[in-house]
Amino acid sequence: MFTLGVILAVLLLLGFTRVGIRAAHTADGKTRLTLRAGLLRFNLLKIFERAKEKPEKPKKPGKEPKPKEEGLRFSPADIPFFFQNGGKSLRTLRKSIRIDRLILRVTFGGIDPCDTAMIYARSHMALGVLRPAVLRHLRVKKQEISVGVDFDLDKTRWSGDFAVTVSIGRLFLISFSLLRLLLKLTRRKAV
């Protein structure tokens, strides 16, 4: 009985563990991409660089590629099906994902001050329209989005920090609902 309790406690703890990704770009041009799993952090850019450094193995001659089998194809006639049955999956996804950081700072610059001012005005207007819509539909923990203009700059500079997380338990719920949706679609196609 004690063993069962320990297993359930570990599964419960694992279900509440948050996993996610964080991407950051500084005004200096440095980029950082980090994968988060609970308390663990992995630098994805270093992992990708190591994978590129490994030499590729030569392919054996004489093997022909296998022809691709026809799989599940989607057509425009499937769009109403997705709207009817995919709404629950999208609502679950929207409730599950949490944006921990949404920071974007853009300073517009350029050679022509008139063009720079017009781009700044349009982006400020778009920001005023999009920000309430995003905040109404998504959970954002910390957000700071700002645009500015500097006529002394030769080009536009920007920096940003974006981090999104989801719990492992919610990931399983989302994957099961998407799997159920695909099973419904395959049954519909088979008929």
N, C-alpha and C positions, 0 to 999 in steps of 0.2 A: 504494500500500500504506500510505503514511503517512496519507493522508486517511481510509482505512478505520479505522486504529487510533485516530485522533482522534475519529471519529464513535462508535466503540464506547466509548471512554473517556468521552465526554460522555453517552452513553446510560446507562452504568454509574453515573456520578456522579448523573445525574438520577433513576435508579432508587432510589438510596440516600437521596435528599433527602427529609426529613420535612416533611409538611404537617399542619396541625392548627388547632385553635381553642382559645382560652382565654377563659373567662368569670370575672370577679371582681366581688364585691359587698362593700363595706365596711360596717361598723356605722353609719357616717354616712349611708348610703343612696346612695353613689356606685357606679355600675355601669360596668364596662369590658368590652368584647367585642372581641377581637383575633384576626385571622386570621394564621396563620404559614405562610410558604412558604420553607423554607430559612432564610436570614438575614434575609429581608424580613418586615416586620410591617405589617399594615393595620388601622386602627381602624375596625371595622365600624359602630359607632354613628354616627360622623361621616358615613360613606358613606350610611347610611340617612336621616340628617337632610337631607343634600343632595338625595337623591332625593325626599323629601317636599316640599321647597321648590319644586321645579320645577312650573310650572303644567301642568295636564293639557290636552291638545289637545281641542278640541270634536269630537264624533263627527259624521260626515257623515250627514245625514238620508237616508232611503230604503233604507239597507242593512239587510237582515234577517240575523239570525244564522243560520249554517248549522246544520242539525240534527246532533246528535252521532251519530257512527257507533258501532255496538255493537262493543266491543272484547273483550278477554279478560276473562271474568268468573270470579271465584273462588267456590267453594261449599264448604260444610262437608265434602263428599265428597272434596275435594282435600287435606284436612289430613293423612291418612296418606301421601299422595304427598310432601308437603313434609317429613315426618319421615324418610321413607326416603331421599330424594334431597338434602335441604337440610342434612343434618348436616355434610357435608364443607365446605360453604360457611361454616357457622357456626363450625366449628373453625378454618378459615383466618382468619376475621374475628377470632375471639378471640385467636389467636396474633399477629395483625398489629397490633392496636391496643395502644398503650401509653399509660397514663394517667400523665402527667408530674407532675401536682399534683392531689391530692385533699384539700383543706383545708376543713373546715367547723367553725365554732365557733358554738354556739347557747347563749344565756343566756336562760333562761325567766324571765318575770316576769308579774305580773298583780295584779289587785285582791284576789282570793281566794287566800290562801296555801295552802289545802288543795288547790284545783284545780291550782295551779302545781306543788306537790309531786307530785301524781299524774301530771301530764303529764311532768314530769322523770323520774319513775321508769319510766314506760312507754317513753319515748324511750331511756333508758339501757338498758333491757332489749332493745329492738329493735336497738339499736346492737351490743350484745353478741352477738346472734344473726346479724345481717347482715354484720358486718365480716369474720369468717372466711370466709364463703361468697364474698364479693366478692374478697377477697385470694387465695383458692384458685383462682378461675377467671380473674382478670384480672391483667395485669402492672401494678403500681402502683409508680412510682419514689419518690415522696414522698407520704406520707399522714399526715394529722393530723385526726382527728375527735374533737371533744370537746363535751360538753354540760354545762351548769352551771345553777345556779339563783341568782337574786338577788331577794329578797322586797321590795327597795326600788324595783325597776323597775315602771313602770306597764304596760309591754307587752314582749313578747319581742323580743330583738335577735339578729341573726345576721350573720355575715360568712362568706364562702367564696371559694375560688379553685379553679377546675377547669380543667385543661388536658389535652387528648387529642391525640395525634399518630399518624400512620401514614406509612410510606414510600410514595412514588409507585409503586414497583415492586409493592408488595403491593396497592395500590389496583387496579392493572391485573389482578393475579391474582384478586382478589375479584370485580371486575366481570365477568371472563370466566367465572368459575364461576357467578355469578348469571345471566349471559346463557345459559349452557348449561342451567341449571335452567329458565329460562323457555322455552327452545326445546323442552325435553322436555315441559313442560306444554302448549305449543301443539300439539305432535304428538299428545299424549294426548287433547286436546280435539277434534282434527280427526278422530280415528278413531271 
